[in-house]
Amino acid sequence: MQRALIVLGLILLALGLCWPWLHRLPLGRLPGDINIHREGFSFHFPLMTSLLISAILSILLWWWHDK
């Protein structure tokens, strides 16, 4: 558990340091993300972004588990 928390902390640190470049990625604005804007109401559901992140994390965890 300690190792996993240290790795998670390092990942969050790296993401924080790389944020000026990461926010330019189209995550949250991919085709398939649901955006509804009406008068006095807006709804955003990042469906494709969630699927993409889930697939990437699944592959990384599968690769990490086999080592």
VENWOPE-V774099 format. One line per field, one symbol per residue. psi: psi as a letter, one per 30 degrees, with the letter a starting at -180 (. if undefined). A space follows every 50 residues. Layout:
psi: ???
This chain:
psi: eeeeeeeeeeeeeeeeegefeefflgkfglkfkkkkkljgkkkkjieeee eeeeeeeeeeeeeeef.
